[in-house]
Amino acid sequence: TFEDEFNSPVAPATLYKALVTDADNVIPKALDSFKSVVNVEGNGGPGTIKKITFLEDGETKFVLHKIESIDEANLGYSYSVVGGAALPDTAEKITFDSKLVA
């Protein structure tokens, strides 16, 4: 288990909207290395699997993210890496839990 804390001058609700609610559109536009975010399964809610395609060292790769939970009221979001380039052969999944606070 690892725990990190980051400070941002952006209000938590605004940051949540950009990084969670609108992430599929914002991230590929904001970061050149990210090429696309596509729902492979589901409608965007918990259980949805997203395929995120990116360039790394000139090679196109992807990761599969599974949305575990979305808590808009408390600005919380949880997803797991369940496949692709970022998942080592020795792991079944890697889960990230985040919460934005003022």
Beta strands, then each sheet from edge to edge (+ up, - down):
strand 1: 34-41
strand 2: 49-56
strand 3: 59-71
strand 4: 76-84
strand 5: 94-99
sheet 1: 1+ 2- 3+ 4- 5+
end
